[in-house]
Amino acid sequence: MKHIKALIYWIVIIIAPTLLFASNQKTANVWKPLLPGEGFEGWKFDVLDGSDPYLIYKNKDGKLIINGKDNSPAVIQTVKEYSNYELKFEWRWLEEEGGNSGCLIFASTPRFLNVWPKSLEVQMHRQNAGDFIYIGETIQVTEAQRLKDLPPDSWRHRLRINLTDDSENPIGEWNQGHIIAQNGEVTVYINGDLVNKGWDMSASKGSICFQAEGSDVEYRNIKILEK
């Protein structure tokens, strides 16, 4: 009996860590929703004029509804910070002319520029989805993506244009966004098309935000795969 107990003991000592490691690996490689079924647990807000964020942001029927039109600029931001991950979401415009919004990644210092935290913006502006905009953080792209001969005070010095502007669906239809952040590289796909890729990202971790920037827009199926 002693020999059997000893054998069981050593089996547990040797195999248990392996099983635990395998379990952790399996958990790490699972897509997780970022938006709760209701409410905003795990998120925080910043509204430029200090008004009620719940007038701007709503979580309803599985959608993040952003009432940006006629409201103050604002961000909704994950409490948790992320490093290497894949982020997927869908968005659609509710106004006939489209509009403006963006996904901010590697966000840190609040109100670094206007109400926007220090971050790298992945632009969702109609017909410009996938542009990079520096908000304190930088990333390297091909020289052709940098606009030339700009006035010294132009905000477009912070802009790195995307590789294609014809990847978006018509107004009212859902678009698919896919952002991959891995070891200093950021790759962006819109509706399956590669629209941007950069390297030497200046930040290694930060939170994720969605902007309210003067337009009504909906997001859904926001999920993340941590690596």
ChimeraX attribute file (.defattr): number of C-alpha atoms within 10 A of each C-alpha:
attribute: neighborCount
match mode: 1-to-1
recipient: residues
	/A:1	6
	/A:2	7
	/A:3	8
	/A:4	8
	/A:5	10
	/A:6	11
	/A:7	12
	/A:8	12
	/A:9	11
	/A:10	11
	/A:11	11
	/A:12	13
	/A:13	11
	/A:14	11
	/A:15	10
	/A:16	12
	/A:17	11
	/A:18	12
	/A:19	12
	/A:20	11
	/A:21	11
	/A:22	12
	/A:23	11
	/A:24	11
	/A:25	12
	/A:26	10
	/A:27	13
	/A:28	13
	/A:29	13
	/A:30	13
	/A:31	16
	/A:32	15
	/A:33	16
	/A:34	21
	/A:35	21
	/A:36	15
	/A:37	13
	/A:38	13
	/A:39	11
	/A:40	17
	/A:41	12
	/A:42	12
	/A:43	17
	/A:44	14
	/A:45	19
	/A:46	20
	/A:47	19
	/A:48	16
	/A:49	11
	/A:50	10
	/A:51	13
	/A:52	12
	/A:53	20
	/A:54	11
	/A:55	12
	/A:56	22
	/A:57	21
	/A:58	18
	/A:59	19
	/A:60	12
	/A:61	10
	/A:62	15
	/A:63	19
	/A:64	22
	/A:65	19
	/A:66	29
	/A:67	22
	/A:68	22
	/A:69	17
	/A:70	11
	/A:71	20
	/A:72	21
	/A:73	21
	/A:74	27
	/A:75	28
	/A:76	22
	/A:77	23
	/A:78	21
	/A:79	15
	/A:80	12
	/A:81	15
	/A:82	19
	/A:83	18
	/A:84	17
	/A:85	18
	/A:86	19
	/A:87	22
	/A:88	21
	/A:89	19
	/A:90	19
	/A:91	22
	/A:92	23
	/A:93	23
	/A:94	17
	/A:95	13
	/A:96	9
	/A:97	9
	/A:98	18
	/A:99	21
	/A:100	21
	/A:101	27
	/A:102	22
	/A:103	21
	/A:104	27
	/A:105	28
	/A:106	23
	/A:107	26
	/A:108	20
	/A:109	12
	/A:110	13
	/A:111	14
	/A:112	14
	/A:113	12
	/A:114	11
	/A:115	17
	/A:116	25
	/A:117	24
	/A:118	22
	/A:119	29
	/A:120	26
	/A:121	29
	/A:122	26
	/A:123	22
	/A:124	23
	/A:125	17
	/A:126	18
	/A:127	18
	/A:128	20
	/A:129	28
	/A:130	32
	/A:131	25
	/A:132	28
	/A:133	23
	/A:134	20
	/A:135	20
	/A:136	19
	/A:137	18
	/A:138	20
	/A:139	19
	/A:140	17
	/A:141	18
	/A:142	13
	/A:143	9
	/A:144	11
	/A:145	16
	/A:146	15
	/A:147	13
	/A:148	10
	/A:149	6
	/A:150	10
	/A:151	9
	/A:152	8
	/A:153	7
	/A:154	9
	/A:155	11
	/A:156	16
	/A:157	16
	/A:158	17
	/A:159	18
	/A:160	25
	/A:161	23
	/A:162	22
	/A:163	19
	/A:164	17
	/A:165	15
	/A:166	12
	/A:167	20
	/A:168	22
	/A:169	15
	/A:170	14
	/A:171	16
	/A:172	15
	/A:173	12
	/A:174	18
	/A:175	20
	/A:176	20
	/A:177	23
	/A:178	21
	/A:179	22
	/A:180	18
	/A:181	25
	/A:182	17
	/A:183	13
	/A:184	17
	/A:185	17
	/A:186	24
	/A:187	17
	/A:188	24
	/A:189	19
	/A:190	24
	/A:191	15
	/A:192	12
	/A:193	16
	/A:194	16
	/A:195	21
	/A:196	24
	/A:197	22
	/A:198	18
	/A:199	17
	/A:200	14
	/A:201	19
	/A:202	16
	/A:203	19
	/A:204	16
	/A:205	19
	/A:206	21
	/A:207	19
	/A:208	25
	/A:209	25
	/A:210	23
	/A:211	26
	/A:212	25
	/A:213	22
	/A:214	18
	/A:215	23
	/A:216	22
	/A:217	24
	/A:218	20
	/A:219	21
	/A:220	22
	/A:221	17
	/A:222	21
	/A:223	18
	/A:224	21
	/A:225	18
	/A:226	18
	/A:227	14
